[in-house]
């Protein structure tokens, strides 16, 4: 059963923006789901399962991104991706970056 196309807008609040580590976290999270997941910034829409594609967004702090998911686990996929943004990718004073 397909949930259809769902979407949610997220804001990059991580001071470093979406650099390699957050991009990797997004791609790994997206790849846990069967849904097709995309991120859109302006006119650029990319596959959220590709770390290299995510990096092409050049999503700096303050950037708004549209997350879209379509498939049987679309809601769970949206929730998982949005949670990463909400947690600032576990970076910052409350979340030291692991070595």
C-alpha positions as CSV (number, residue, x, y, z in Angstrom):
1,X,0.0,0.0,0.0
2,X,1.5,3.3,-1.1
3,X,1.3,6.4,1.1
4,X,1.5,8.7,-1.9
5,X,3.8,11.6,-2.1
6,X,4.4,13.4,1.2
7,X,6.5,16.4,1.8
8,X,7.9,18.5,4.7
9,X,10.1,21.6,4.7
10,X,13.2,21.6,6.9
11,X,15.6,24.3,7.8
12,X,19.4,23.8,8.1
13,X,20.2,25.2,11.6
14,X,23.6,23.5,11.9
15,X,26.2,26.3,11.9
16,X,28.4,24.3,9.5
17,X,25.5,23.6,7.1
18,X,25.1,20.3,5.4
19,X,28.8,19.2,5.0
20,X,30.1,15.7,4.4
21,X,29.1,14.2,7.7
22,X,25.5,15.4,7.8
23,X,25.2,14.4,4.1
24,X,26.3,10.9,4.9
25,X,23.8,10.8,7.8
26,X,21.0,11.8,5.4
27,X,21.9,9.3,2.8
28,X,22.3,6.5,5.3
29,X,18.9,7.3,6.8
30,X,17.3,7.6,3.4
31,X,18.7,4.2,2.3
32,X,16.9,2.5,5.3
33,X,13.6,3.1,3.5
34,X,12.0,1.7,0.4
35,X,10.4,5.1,-0.4
36,X,11.9,7.4,-3.1
37,X,13.2,10.4,-1.2
38,X,14.3,13.7,-2.6
39,X,15.6,17.0,-1.3
40,X,14.8,20.3,-3.2
41,X,16.6,23.6,-2.9
42,X,15.2,26.2,-5.2
43,X,15.1,24.6,-8.7
44,X,17.6,21.8,-7.8
45,X,16.0,18.5,-6.8
46,X,18.2,15.6,-5.8
47,X,18.0,12.0,-4.7
48,X,18.4,11.9,-0.9
49,X,20.0,8.5,-1.1
50,X,23.1,9.9,-2.7
51,X,25.7,11.6,-0.5
52,X,27.3,13.3,-3.6
53,X,24.0,14.6,-4.8
54,X,23.2,16.0,-1.3
55,X,26.5,17.9,-1.3
56,X,25.6,19.6,-4.6
57,X,22.8,21.4,-2.7
58,X,25.4,23.5,-0.8
59,X,22.9,23.8,2.0
60,X,24.3,26.4,4.4
61,X,22.9,27.4,7.8
62,X,19.5,29.0,7.3
63,X,18.7,27.1,4.0
64,X,15.2,25.7,3.7
65,X,14.9,22.3,1.9
66,X,11.8,20.5,0.8
67,X,11.9,16.8,1.7
68,X,9.6,14.6,-0.4
69,X,9.0,10.9,-0.1
70,X,6.9,8.6,-2.0
71,X,6.3,4.9,-1.3
72,X,5.0,2.5,1.4
73,X,7.2,3.9,4.2
74,X,7.1,7.6,3.1
75,X,5.9,9.0,6.4
76,X,8.6,7.1,8.3
77,X,11.2,8.3,5.8
78,X,10.1,12.0,6.2
79,X,10.2,11.7,10.0
80,X,13.6,10.1,10.0
81,X,15.2,12.8,7.7
82,X,13.4,15.6,9.6
83,X,14.7,14.3,12.9
84,X,18.3,14.6,11.7
85,X,17.7,18.3,10.9
86,X,16.0,18.8,14.3
87,X,19.0,17.3,16.1
88,X,21.5,19.4,14.1
89,X,23.0,16.2,13.0
90,X,24.2,15.6,16.5
91,X,26.7,18.5,16.2
92,X,27.2,21.5,18.4
93,X,27.9,22.0,22.1
94,X,25.2,19.6,23.2
95,X,26.4,16.9,20.7
96,X,30.2,16.7,20.4
97,X,31.3,15.2,17.1
98,X,32.7,11.7,17.6
99,X,36.3,11.1,16.7
